[in-house]
Amino acid sequence: MPNETILCSGIIERIGFEDAKFKFNTQNETIELETPILNHNVGLKLLAKQLLDKETGILTSPDDISVVGHRVVHGGKHFSKTTEITEAVKEKIKALARLAPLHNPANLEGIEVAEKVFPNAKQVAVFDTAFHQTIPEYAYKYAIPNEFLDKYNIRLYGFHGTSHKYVSEKAIEFLGKKESKIITIHLGNGCSMTAIKNGKSIDHSLGFSPIGGLIMGTRCGDIDPSIIFYLNERLEYSLNDINTILQKKSGMLGLTGFSDLREIQDQASKGDKDCQLALQMNAYRIKKYIGSYATILNGLDAIVFTAGIGENSDVIRALVCEELDFLGIELDKEKNKMRTKGIRAIHQENSKVKILVIPTNEELEIAKQAMALFED
């Protein structure tokens, strides 16, 4: 930074499994390992070791790093902007873990490992909830007694804000107009959608925690709240059991036995009825939100697909865009199947609404925000 040169990139997949995959790329080297990575701590330590490897790493010393940026999912009411991490900040991130149990604990682990590996670097938190601070009160407030907002801050917060901010800015640049109405669709293991008017978030599919809205890898998305009482009172599941079911055993995993969409698409193509239905359900939920957000935006200039599934699954994009011509959304099937780098326009020439595939770059957005914190 600030010239945004990528020195290395990579990913750790299937954390918690014996056949986890570790991928590390530099300008001269590609390293791929299949090894047990049973939790985030193990994965982060493996990454740190690789960064400092004398032959294939990119660092000669931990002091080469001056700032480490961390994605933190839930900032609650405490954090509306990028923040330098202190012990007090870590305590608040830990306290918010009950609202984002799949994320904040892992985010905190990342911070604590980075503090040990890079003891002289400044640690910075970029919160997923920050971009959604512009959502108006009539959209973020729940129809429950006022005291729950006033005393306990129970409200819609929104997530994946770093991704939605990055791709919406790229879309506005592509459209060439600041006054714009855009729906961004972030589809990965976690999924969410944002209605964005003139660059500002005005509504979002995730709410108080990252469990509602769209159907996700292991999370249920929107359900009737009475189901929770039924599971507890009639079927005698404990609240902890119900939380585990809704967070870790539902979504695409609960519907198909698979949480990875690539496996689901493969099985669907072979005739698996559960997988075929799950894909249909997934797309149907997204379509419902498109209709809802097009209404509150009072029009639509573009929809944007991003993140792992949004960028790579032509199957999901085709199912989502099917029969939306009433809204002016018309997909070009051939363009949808093409794979090219950068922003891809996959709509028909006469489509009133642009359909864009924009690779998200949360890492770059985090780096920019982390640097900006210390520019003065």
Secondary structure, 3 states (H helix, E strand, C coil): CCCCCCCEEEEEECCCECCCEEEEEECCCEEEEECCECCHHHHHHHHHHHHCCCCCCCCCCHHHCCEEEEEECCCCCCCCCCEECCHHHHHHHHHHHHCCCCCHHHHHHHHHHHHHHCCCCEEEEEECCHHHHHCCHHHHCCCCCCHHHHCCCCCCCCCCHHHHHHHHHHHHHHHCCCCCEEEEEEECCCEEEEEEECCEEEEECCCCCCCCCCCCCCCCCCCCCHHHHHHHHCCCCCHHHHHHHHHHCCHHHHHHCCCCHHHHHHHHHCCCHHHHHHHHHHHHHHHHHHHHHHHHHCCCCEEEEEHHHHHHCHHHHHHHHCCCHHHCCCECHHHHHCCCCCCEECECCCCCCEEEECCCCHHHHHHHHHHHHCCC
